[in-house]
Amino acid sequence: MEEYVIKGGNPLVGDVEIAGAKNAALPVFAAATMTDETVYIDNIPDVRDMDVMLEAIASTGATVKRVSRHKVLINAGNINNLTVEHEGCKKIRGSYYLLGAFLGKYKQAEVVLPGGCDIGSRAVDQHIKGFRALGAEVMIEHGLIKARAERLRGSHIYMDKVSVGATINVMMAATMAEGMTIIENCAKEPHVVDVASFLNSCGANIRGAGTDVIKIRGVERLHGTDYTIIPDQIEAGTFMFAAAVTKGDVTVKNVIPKHLESITAKLLEIGCEVEEADDCIRVVASKPLAHTQVRTLPYPGFPTDMQPQMTVALALAKGTSIVTESVFENRFKYVDELIRMGADVKVEGGDTAIIDGVDKYTGASITVPDLRAGAALVIAALAAEGYSTVDDIKYIERGYEDFHIKLQNLGAQIEMVETDKDVQKFKLKVG
């Protein structure tokens, strides 16, 4: 069983290159199945969720080739199976994007209900509402979402709540519907914009992505393209907070600073220095951290995927901080693990953490409950006094490429190990 062993106490210092965005690549892979021509997708992160999604697409008869570690070729000209039951899809949320893609192109789709981290319900009601508005029949049977239509017609759709997944899925289905579709109360996340940009590069006619209202004029067919995925704002934010928590000096490279504005604002608020350039951001934490309040919100608000990293920083800040989670209802499961390291955090009502800052964390044996909390707990261990082991790192590997190697390059004392003997070797080596 792979785990991380960590000796804390080293400030992280140096440069780190940010990979492509997992949350953009997954729906772009799905969108690539909407053309019979070859699509090249570059800057994909080499993480587990990518492999699962590509295997699922290959299982439909499409040609999928890894051109290099960060580039893939997809040709969906030979798709012969519109039912996606790939076992791995139960573990990732992105598999449901094949619904919108297949429904848009083939007018039918059957996809296993999505999984992902256990951070709260990921309702598909808004997806279903959108598909039905376009003229599809949708039902859930035997663990599959099934959608089919004689034809899809443009419609005016108002989302009852802001949903990234539903915005992307309905946008894909509408791309090849007859006439104009207007989607209101859309998600504005950078990866929504990236999927729209990808589809437009294939010949779609989508306007307004990144705003509250997206307008889609349906087209009959899409063509091949060569596309580069945006950088991962959450990986970038994770390393920015790693600098804050370890009292470090880290420059994250290959980023779009605009996507990171809410993260940058909070780092400035708690006392970090932040310098921005065209495609990189430097975070320096030379002063004690200050307390603050934060509420997670859809973009451009503070991301729910950065909430655990924020909490880990605030638990070392002077004074009392409050973190409110308004996106997922089960996102504080990691707090018990943080308390084992000496944090003083109380969760009230399931959605609010009241945090009294402590002087330091101490090393402990930690179990990862989900992807982003896993990364946050590793950061806590890097700041802690003494040794920590972190297990269930498979969650972290779902969304972070070479996480421990990038941390090592910043001066972290961290290694991936498989046995107790490996742990002892590490302890002897680092003293």
Order of alpha helices (4+ residues) and beta strands (2+ residues): beta-beta-alpha-beta-alpha-beta-beta-beta-alpha-beta-alpha-beta-beta-beta-alpha-beta-alpha-beta-beta-beta-alpha-beta-alpha-beta-beta-beta-alpha-beta-alpha-beta-beta-beta-alpha-beta-alpha-alpha-beta-alpha
